[in-house]
Each structure stands twice: as structure tokens, then as C-alpha cells.
Amino acid sequence: MLCFFITLSSLSLSCKGEIGDECVTDAQCSAGQSCDLISEGGYCTISDCREGECPEGSTCVNFENNDQYCMATCSSDESCRENYYCEQSLGETPFCRQN
């Protein structure tokens, strides 16, 4: 995640986490997202998604237990954060999944 900080008088703007970013609380994720603390390091996501509803750079994944989450998309293991790999066997779009 790339953040820019701008301070104007008492106004301070900063960016929030995107899908797949580390987090400890929901407040660290973008609006409408939650922090999944089951994932190592936390994982900003949207649960109960439907195909086409996830933000750009993410995809709705239907996991083996029928839970649906927006997950960060990837092209290789290197495009995922540490301790995650690029899962290419579930669905059409590869996504970053915890090791």
C-alpha cells in the first residue's frame, strides 16, 4: 500500500488499507471492509461478496466451506505479501492466500 500524507492546517489526510493489506482493526481498512484477524497479520477484506462486487485489484472467492471473501489478485507468489502465495486453483482469477 502506498500512502501519501497531506497536512493542511488541522486537516490530515491518510489512506486506509486495501483488500489484502495487513490490519489489526477494521478502522485500518477502507470503508465497507473489515479486518479478518484469522489470517496471519490480519487481512482487509469484504465478506459475503458476490462476483463483480469487489474493488479493483481484488476478486470474490468462494472457498471450500462456501464462505465468500474479496481477496487481493496476483500474478505470481512475488506479488503477494509475506506468508501468502498466489493461489491459482480456485476460480478463474488468481488471488493471494495465506501459506
C-alpha positions in Angstrom: 0.0 0.0 0.0 1.3 3.4 -1.0 0.2 6.3 1.3 0.6 10.0 0.9 0.1 12.2 3.9 -1.1 15.8 3.4 -1.4 18.3 6.3 -3.4 21.5 5.8 -3.8 23.4 9.0 -5.5 20.9 11.3 -6.6 18.7 8.4 -4.6 15.5 7.9 -5.5 13.0 5.2 -4.1 9.5 5.0 -5.1 6.3 3.1 -6.7 3.2 4.5 -5.8 -0.4 3.8 -6.9 -2.0 0.6 -8.1 -5.6 0.1 -5.3 -7.9 1.3 -3.4 -5.4 3.4 -2.3 -6.1 7.0 -4.5 -4.8 9.8 -5.4 -5.1 13.4 -8.7 -3.3 13.4 -11.5 -2.6 10.9 -10.5 1.1 11.1 -7.3 0.3 9.3 -9.2 -0.9 6.2 -11.1 1.1 3.6 -14.8 1.9 4.1 -17.0 -1.2 3.8 -14.1 -3.6 4.6 -13.3 -5.5 7.7 -10.1 -6.8 9.2 -10.1 -10.6 9.2 -7.9 -11.5 12.2 -7.9 -15.2 11.5 -5.5 -14.5 8.7 -1.9 -14.0 9.7 -1.1 -10.3 10.2 -4.8 -9.5 9.6 -6.4 -9.2 6.2 -8.5 -6.3 4.9 -11.5 -7.9 3.1 -15.2 -7.8 2.4 -17.2 -10.9 3.4 -20.2 -12.4 1.7 -19.3 -10.9 -1.6 -20.7 -11.7 -5.0 -18.9 -11.9 -8.3 -18.1 -8.4 -9.6 -18.7 -6.7 -6.3 -15.1 -6.5 -5.1 -12.9 -3.4 -5.5 -10.4 -3.1 -8.3 -7.4 -5.3 -7.6 -9.4 -8.0 -5.9 -11.8 -10.8 -6.7 -14.6 -12.6 -4.9 -13.5 -16.1 -3.9 -15.9 -18.8 -2.9 -13.9 -21.0 -0.5 -14.3 -24.7 0.1 -16.6 -24.0 3.1 -18.8 -21.8 0.9 -17.6 -18.6 2.6 -17.1 -15.7 0.1 -14.4 -13.1 0.6 -12.8 -10.4 -1.5 -9.2 -11.4 -1.9 -6.3 -9.5 -3.5 -5.5 -10.6 -7.0 -2.0 -11.7 -8.1 0.1 -12.8 -11.0 2.8 -14.7 -9.0 3.8 -15.5 -5.4 6.1 -12.4 -5.5 3.1 -10.2 -6.0 1.6 -11.3 -2.6 2.7 -10.1 0.8 5.0 -12.2 3.0 3.5 -15.5 4.1 1.0 -15.5 1.3 1.1 -17.2 -2.1 -0.7 -16.8 -5.4 -3.5 -19.4 -5.4 -4.4 -20.4 -8.9 -6.6 -23.4 -8.5 -9.8 -21.9 -7.1 -11.9 -20.0 -9.6 -10.7 -18.1 -12.7 -8.8 -15.3 -11.1 -5.6 -16.0 -9.1 -5.6 -14.5 -5.6 -3.2 -14.1 -2.6 -3.8 -16.8 0.0 -2.2 -17.5 3.3 0.5 -20.2 3.4 
